[in-house]
Amino acid sequence: MHYSAPVYRPPGEANSILLEVTVGCTHNKCEFCYVYKDISFSVSPMEQIEKDLKVASLRFPENKRIYLVGGNPFVLPFEKLKNIAVMINKYLPKCEVITTFARISDIKNKTVVQLKELKKLGISFIYVGTESGNDEALRFMKKGITAADSVEQLKKLEEAGIRYFAMYLAGLGGHRNGEKSAIETAKMFNQLSPRGIGIMSLTIYDNAPLKKMVENGEFVQATELELIKEIAVFIKNLNISTTVTTQHIVSLIPFKVKFPEDKEQIMGRLMDFLENTSEEQISQNFDRKNIRSI
């Protein structure tokens, strides 16, 4: 298999075939992100994709899931994605799910009819970086979308029958803005039906543009207790049936719960932590500065 850049994939794709179709991110402007800053966006030639699929068909003929590698492969035009899906079905006929990562803007350039066709061809699960429902934070971080954009485009996925897992980045609003972000993000998701919501806590790495903004005083990070409070407020205000998870290395309190049945239980756990834990106690066992790059 051919990979021309570091491969990043969601934890849930650990057993999937990883097929590189793009390299880098088309947007590449988010202040908090360092992943593709030194990588120019490019599209893998169909010849290379087919060559990799031939290898995959010999090594993993029984595999039922394939993940399209790249910062946001769903940005590819409908016809390109369609051709890739057709080729996957040709070489891996037992593959049941084709999944990938997408920006909200990547969905915008496709009609519901096109999305339905992609779904029929197997592209039926997408990871989406919504990050927050707080428009002020999204604008500051140069995410290039609004909460309304997320609602509009994700409803298109729902209409097409494509399941999706949405990302929420707690702490994106900075110090003292967590409650606002939590309420507005819950309001955004309450209009939708995501398969799952993954909550990550903002972690600032040395090679992310946001690092310099912190050093210059342009951005003040939320404290660890503020991050937990933000997650608790979000949980309190979320009123849909879905799965919420914080199972990531950047999370102080990892959990995976179903809504609405586990809501009361996880709220109790979070409030107990907030009432009985100090920042000093956290610092003795958890240092966000030492978390390795993801």
N, C-alpha and C positions, 0 to 999 in steps of 0.2 A: 504494500500500500504506500502511496506517495503522499508525503506531507512536507510542505515548503515553509511552514511556520509553526510555532508552538501550538499545540492542540488544547483547546479549552472545551470541556463538555460538562453538562449538568450531572450531578451525582446520580440521577436516575438513569443515565445512559451508560453506566459502567459496563454493561454487557452487550451494548449495541455495536454494530459495525460502524466504524467512523469513516465516512467518505468525504474527502475534501472537495468542495465545489467552489468555494471562494476563499480568499485570504484577506484578513483585515476587516475593518468596518467602514462603511460608506460615510457615516457621520463623523465619527472620531473627534468630536468636539467636547464631550462631556467632561466637566472639570474634575469629577471624582474618579474617572477611569484612566488607568495606565496601560491596559492590556495591549492595545494595538497602536499606541502612539508612534512607534518607530516603524510601522508596517504600512506600506501603501496597499490600497485595496486593489484586488485583481480577481479575475474569474478563471477558474480552471478550464482548460480546453476540453471539449467533449471527448477528444481522443484519449486524454489522460484519465478522465472519469471512467471511460469504458475499460481502459486497461486495468484500473483499480478494481472495477466490478468483476472483471474476469478473474483476478486474483482472489477476491472475496468469495466468488462462487465456488472456488476450489477449496478454500480454507474454511469457510463458514456456510456451507450450503443449506444448513438447517436453521440458520438464524432468522428470527421473525421480526427483527427491528433494526433499522438503520438510521443513523444520525448524520445529517448533512453538516459538515464542519465549516466554520467561518464565523465572523462576527455577526453577520446578518444575511445569510444566504437567501432568505425569503425576499430580498430586494430584487432578485433576478426577475426578469420579465416572465409573464405567464407561460409563453411558449417555451422558454428555456427550462423552466421548472417542469413543465409537462414532459418535455423530451427526456429530462433526467429521470423522472418517475417511470416513464415507459421503459427506459433502459434498465432501471433497477428491477422492474417486474420481469424483464427478459432474462437477466442473469441470476436473480434471486427470487424465483417464483413463489417461495414459501414465506417471503417477507410480508408481514401484515401491516406494519406501521412504519411510515417514513416521517421523521421528526426533525425539527431544526429550530434555530433561533431567529427572531424577527424584531425589528423596530416597528412601532406603530405606523410610521410613514411607509413601511414596506407593504402593509396591508392596503393602504389607501390607493395604490396604483393597480389594484385588482378588483374586478367586479364580483358580486356575489355568485353570478353564474360561473365565472372562472374559478372561484374558490371551491364551488361545488364539484367542478370537474377535477380539480387537484385532489380533493378529498376522495373521490372515486378511484383515483389512481394510487392512493395510499398515503398522501400527505395529510395526515389526520390529527397530528398533535404538534403544537407549536409553543415554544417558550417565548414570552414577551416581556421586554423590559419597560414596564409602566413606571416603575420607581416611586411615584408619589402622586397624590391627588392635589397637592399643594402647588398651584400654578406659580406662585412667587418663587418657591424653591426650584421648580423645574426651569424657570427662566434664568435664575441666578447660575444654575449648574449647566446651562446651555444644552439642555436635553433636546430641545427642538420640537417639543410637543406640549399640549395642554391636557388637563384631565378630560375635557370635552372631546378632544381628539381620540383619547383612549377609549372612551365609552362608544363613540361613533364607530370606530374601526373594529373593536372587539365584538360589537353586536353583529357585524358582518360575518365574522368567523362563526358566531353562534348560529346565524341564519343558514350558513353553509354546512353546519354540522361538524366543524373542526373544533376539537377540544384544545384548550390552551391552559398553560400554567403561567401565572403572572408574578412578576417580581415587585416587591415593595422594599425600598431602601430606607429603613428607619434612621433618623438623624440627618436626613438630607436638608432639613430646614435650619439646622444648627441649634445653638444654645437658646433655650427658652421658647422654641417654636415647635416642639414636639407634639404638644396637644393639638395645636392647629393642624399640623400635618396629618395626625392620626384621624381626626374627625373628618377632614376633607378626603382622605384616602378611603376611609370606610364608606363615605357618601358616594364616592366614585364606584367602588366595587359593589355596593348595594343595588346598583342599576344593572349589574352584570351577573353572569353565571360561570365563573372560572372553574375549571376542574380542580385547581389548587392555587394557593397564594403562598409564595415563598418569601418570608421576611428575613432580610439580611440587615445587619447593623453597619452603618457607614464606618469604614476603616480606611484611613488615609495613608497610602503608601508613598514612599520617597519620590517615585517617578511619576506621580499623578500631579497635574497642574494645581490641584487644590492644596497640595502641600505648601507651596509658596504663598498661597492666599492665607493660610493659617499663620505662617511665619510673619506675614505682613499685617496681620490683624484684620484682614478683610473678611475672614470667616472664623467664627468661634464654635468649636465642636461641642456637641451635647455631651454631658457627663454620662457615665455608665448607668446611673440611676435614672437619668432623664430618658435614656434609650429604652429601659425597661418600662418606665411610665408611659412612653409613647406607644409601645406595643400593647400595654394593658388598655389604654384608652381606645386603641384601634379595635382590639378584641371586643371591648364593651359595646362599641358602636356598629360592629359588623353584624348584619342580620340576614345572611344568605346561607344556603346549603353548599358547603365546599369543604376542602381540607386546608388547614393552615399549618405551615411548618417553619421552624427556625433551625432546622438541622444542618448547620453549616459551621465551619471553623470560626467564623467571625461572631457567632452568637454566644452570649454569656449564659443564656438559659435555653438549651435545645429542647424542642418538643415537636410533636406532630399530633394534631388533634382534628377531629371531625366536627363540623358545625351543622346544626346547632347543639347536638347532643353533648359535646364535651366543653361547651362554652363556660358553664358555671365552674367546672373543675379547674380549667386552666386559669380563669380569672382569680380563683382562690389562691392558686399557687403563685401567681404574679404579685398579687396584693400582699401575700404573706412575706414574700421576698422584699418588697418595697418597705414594709413596716418593720422588718427585723434585720435589715442590712444597711451598712454605711459604705460610703465611697472608700474609706480606708480599708474596710474588710475586703472589699472587692479587689483593691490594688494589691493585696497580699497574695492573691491567687490567680489574678487575671490581668495581664498587661497587653492591651491592644497594640501597643507599639511593636511588640515582638511577634505578632501574628505574621506568619509567612505569607508571601504573595499567593493569590489563588490561581 
